[in-house]
Amino acid sequence: MMSQSLTPRERVLLALSHEETDRVPVDFLATFETRTRLGKFLGINESGEILRRLGVDLRHPRQPYVGPLRRVHEGGDWSDEWGVRRRRVAHSGGSYDEIVCHPLACLEGIDDFAGYPWPDPAHWDVDALEAEIRALDAENTYAIALEEFGDPGGIFEIAWYLRGMEQLLCDMAERPELAYVLMERVTDCLLGRLERVMARLGGRIDLIWTSDDIAHQHGPLISPKLWSELVAPHHERFNRRTHELGTRVMYHSCGAVRPFIPGLIAIGVDVLDVLQFSARGMVPEEIKASFGDRLSFHGGVDVQVLLPRGTSDEVFQRVRELICVMGKGGGFVLSPCHNIQLDTPPENILAIYRAAGSLSQALPDKGRR
């Protein structure tokens, strides 16, 4: 067991090297509305202070988009940097951006890709990212996870944002060469951004966060065979280059991903994110025993039932049990398995970090157990 003199970054890197540390490293994922509510509960109006009170070891800075102005359509819809048309849709706890138009839905053939306005890596501000990391380093030495290669969407997801999910799935079955080339073009764009940011900040980026939801709660969204033939080669190319540039790959997928885990390891994924243990076949003890010697994990705390509906004592106990299983021998960063939603009581959020031993003692009485 390490002493408590570890920096947050040291704690994370040791854990990802499969070493146990003074405590399990922790991360925090939540919607804007949830962060705001938690801040009010704690009497804090600054997001960074919330993370410090929770003892969060990672930070997720981003490069701001500084390219051509995004096109705004009549009615308030807009087109993002990929040309995908989106609309903000309100719900009882806030809002989400939903896709309303897939710009390549009517694509006739591979030759049509040539004239498409693919994003330029120079449209993201690496100077601003560097300045944000410098400001974080002046505060403490956190692990840096650059999540913009998987949010919103990864290689498969961006392809279906462009083409439409139903159409892309049909392409994968009937016109696999078209689906393959589309994902190849998406990968080229992401690699261009990766090269640019790592040339400047490679020694300071600890995780490149990639993503593709390839499963639902009961099984795969696509067959493992199609995934291995049409999707995995592009991730393998991206992951290989990430390793050559000196950092690790964290891959996100919700759902019952166990059938894909051997393949994810084979294509160079270092850290599997979300660990939705409520999904079929996702048993913590079995996942850790089967893959924990070759893979690290990030996530695990259920945001669907436990956090919104459990008591703070139940959350505390379940998280302690999760740490005992997944944290044994290192290889685990504790985190909500997705963004915590507004229906979660602040007391339950604090219970996660009490259980991890990271929660600051400088809390109001109502925030203590």
C-alpha positions, 0 to 999 in steps of 0.5 A: 500500500502506497503512502498518501503522498501520491499525486492524483496522476501518480495514483491513476498511473500506478493503478493502470499499471496494475498496482494497488495504491493508497486508495482507488483512483476516482473520476466524476461524470455528471450532466451539467444540471447535476453538477449545478445541483450538487454545487448548490448542495455543497454551497459551491458555485465553481466546478473545479472546487466540486471536483476537489471536494470529491477528491477526483484524480482525473481531469478532462480538458478539451480543445475548443472548436475554432473552425468555421461558424457552425451553420444555423438553420431555421428553427434553431437547428445547427450543423456540427463540425461533421455536418450532422444536423442537431436540435436541442431537445428539452426534458424534465431534467435539462436537455440533450442534443438530438440528431435530426438529419444525417448528411450522407443518408443519400450517398450513392457510392464511395466516390461521393466521399471525395467532395464531402467537407471533412473536419480539419484538425486545425479547427480545434485550438490546441493552444487553449488546451495547453493553457487549460492543462497548465492551469490545472498543473498549477493547482495539482498534478492530475491525470489528463484524459482527453475525451474528445476522440469519443464524445460525441461519438467514436468511429462507428458512431460518427459513421452512423451519425453521418449515414443514419444508423439503419442505413449504416447497418444495412451497408455493413450487411449489403455494401460492406466496402462502403461502410468500411471506407466511411469509417476509414475516412472518419478515422483519418480525421480523428488521427489528424487531430491526435497527431496535432495534439500529441505533437504539442502535449504528448508527454502530458496526456495520460489517456486518449478516450475513444468510444463506440456503443456496440452493445445494448443492455441485453447483448451486442448491437452488431455481431462480433463478426461484423465488428471484427471485420468492419469496425475493429480495424479502424480502432486498431489503427487509431490505438496503434498510433496512440501507443506509438505516441506514448499514451494509453487508450480508454475505450467506452461502450455501454451495455453487454460488451463481454463478447467483445472484450477479447477483441478489444484487448487484441486491438490495443484497448488499455482501459475499458470504460463504463462497466455497466454491471446491470447489463447481461453477462457483466458480472464484476467478479467474472470480468475481473477474473477473466480479463483483469490481468490484461485490461484496466477498468474505469466506471462501474457505479450504476446510474440507472437504479442504484444512484437515483433510487438507492439510499446513501447507505446502500450506495456506500455499501455497494461501492465498497463491495465494487472496490474490493472486487475491481480494485484488487491488484490495481487496474481500476478507476472508480467512476459512475458508469455514465453521466449522473442524471438530475434524479440522483440525490446529492447525498448519494453522489457523496456516498460514492466518494466516501466509500472510496476514501477520497471525499474532503472533510471540508464539507457542510454537515449535510454532506457528511455521512 
